[in-house]
Amino acid sequence: MKKVAVVGGGISGLATAYEIDKRLRAAGGHCELRLFEAEARVGGKIGAARRDGFLCEAGPNGFLDSKPSTLNLCRELGIEDQLLRSRDAAARRFIFSRGELHQLPGSPPAFFRSRLLSLPARLRMVAELWAPVSPPGSDPTVAEFGRRRLGREAAARLLDPMVAGVFAGDPERLSLGSCFPRIAELERDYRSLIRALLALQLKRGRRSGGGPAGPGGTLTSFAGGLSVLPDTLAQALADRVACAAPLTAMERTAQGYRLYLGPDRQTYDCDVAVLALQAADAVAPLQSLDTRLAGVLEQFEYAPVAVVGLGFEQAALQTRLDGFGFLVPGEERRRILGSLWTSSIFAHRAPDGCVLLRTLIGGARNPELALLPEAQLIELARTELRQILGIAAEPVFVQVFQWPRAICQYTVGHRERLQQVEARLSALPGVFLTGNSYRGVALNDCTQNAVRTADAVTSYLAAAG
Ligand SMILES: Cc1cc2nc3c(=O)[nH]c(=O)nc-3n(C[C@H](O)[C@H](O)[C@H](O)COP(=O)(O)OP(=O)(O)OC[C@H]3O[C@@H](n4cnc5c(N)ncnc54)[C@H](O)[C@@H]3O)c2cc1C
């Protein structure tokens, strides 16, 4: 009987194991499947603190409904009825610039009225229509692309906070093509982003403008928090999931691979090993199989992020937090990346009469801040919220999460590093790598890559007989 091991119980590993299992069952094959997770619980970056009526997510707070992979998974798992769409208020997103919050304009007239950019910078954006296109085969940074196409000010006040919001990253180092492949594609195909947007709007008829969470779709979660998804996947896989079983080393055998798990070095022999780990966590186990592959994976960088959840009684605040929250451009030199107004985005996140904010600290901009002791992080978040939003009240709920390796940074050269990884893997038949270090960090990317990896695994097993 063939044996398949999936290592890592974050959304990538769980979804990949589920998809493989589904294909094996459909083929009527007799294969054994196991998932090994290092921690005592599954979910990886997905998790939450639930206390006193507050539900504070540790990492992601939702996925966009504009791509089908995660929604499809929810439908198959029978948890579609638990899905929770963000409130209409979440369409209002803000940028903190020069001492005030500016609402992100949602239409061209609103853009020209907005004071987020100076008038010359707004006019400069029109010149995007004629800006030089990235040379074929080049790998521009997000910042260089932004300055060339949109102008210096728009790059600093629009693109920079967007990069902070998605990658907690440094736009001067991140690769446009690896981080935002769709934008690179639109530039290539239409030679202008404005032209691309107009053409796509025409194609979609007048259905432009997007859902409540903006043009990318509607942010979606579950009434019970995002953990509903990994928990349901783990239930579907049942006793094939082993927690507290970290992979420490791998070795080649005549049939496939031997995995060493946990401190007592239990072994599991398998034909296929899917490592759904951050690249950095795959380095040590792969070292004994292929030092050069481990060496490439060691080059992947991560930005640390701290999430500080603060709950307040609404009556104690002077402001109504009515919107998605705000992001801060790097040029502001503040100590936070932004703040998400969680209870305004989703229902069921704070008890009646209370609000919940999640403030993000660190990233590639200020990595050292993300790793400060908890008490200092809370003080820092409260000071910034007092200065930016005027919130001086005592919080009634406090929760800190720290991720030393929160999000993989797809810096320039990521594409070439992926090619090197692929080349090394071709000499290790039956070993597959997936997860957010490679081809997209969003939950939708993770679930889409799970489908691709499962297809590759089943083709491999079919070819191997
Ligand atoms: C603060 C924050 C906010 C985010 N917000 C959003 C958002 O709103 N929307 C969105 O789409 N995305 C968001 N993301 C990104 C998204 O959460 C991640 O990309 C995604 O959850 C990664 O899933 P994964 O399974 O690839 O990795 P992980 O969740 O990191 O899972 C990897 C798993 O492997 C396990 N592991 C590690 N080493 C071993 C080993 N040796 N043996 C066995 N197991 C091991 C780990 O314990 C972990 O469970 C956010 C990320 C962060 C950090």
The ligand as a Gaussian input file, in Angstrom:
#p B3LYP/6-31G(d) Opt

LIG

0 1
 C       -0.740000      38.701000      11.213000
 C       -1.160000      38.036000       9.936000
 C       -2.311000      38.470000       9.294000
 C       -2.710000      37.860000       8.101000
 N       -3.877000      38.272000       7.509000
 C       -4.343000      37.603000       6.433000
 C       -5.663000      37.857000       5.942000
 O       -6.421000      38.655000       6.500000
 N       -6.074000      37.175000       4.830000
 C       -5.288000      36.236000       4.224000
 O       -5.717000      35.663000       3.215000
 N       -4.052000      35.933000       4.704000
 C       -3.575000      36.579000       5.791000
 N       -2.356000      36.232000       6.329000
 C       -1.553000      35.180000       5.661000
 C       -2.064000      33.767000       6.000000
 O       -2.506000      33.734000       7.327000
 C       -0.953000      32.737000       5.852000
 O       -0.308000      32.867000       4.608000
 C       -1.476000      31.307000       5.966000
 O       -2.263000      31.148000       7.119000
 C       -0.294000      30.359000       5.945000
 O       -0.722000      29.023000       6.040000
 P        0.335000      27.844000       5.868000
 O       -0.366000      26.604000       6.194000
 O        1.009000      27.961000       4.558000
 O        1.471000      28.161000       6.971000
 P        1.361000      28.149000       8.551000
 O        0.044000      28.644000       8.995000
 O        2.581000      28.842000       9.032000
 O        1.416000      26.598000       8.917000
 C        2.601000      25.855000       8.932000
 C        2.422000      24.752000       9.974000
 O        3.575000      23.923000       9.959000
 C        3.875000      23.567000      11.303000
 N        5.279000      23.149000      11.383000
 C        6.401000      23.926000      11.374000
 N        7.494000      23.159000      11.427000
 C        7.074000      21.871000      11.475000
 C        7.743000      20.612000      11.516000
 N        9.083000      20.532000      11.545000
 N        7.004000      19.483000      11.547000
 C        5.637000      19.535000      11.518000
 N        4.958000      20.703000      11.457000
 C        5.660000      21.850000      11.444000
 C        3.556000      24.822000      12.080000
 O        3.384000      24.541000      13.458000
 C        2.277000      25.281000      11.391000
 O        1.122000      24.735000      11.978000
 C       -1.930000      36.823000       7.536000
 C       -0.769000      36.379000       8.186000
 C       -0.399000      36.966000       9.385000
 C        0.828000      36.452000      10.092000

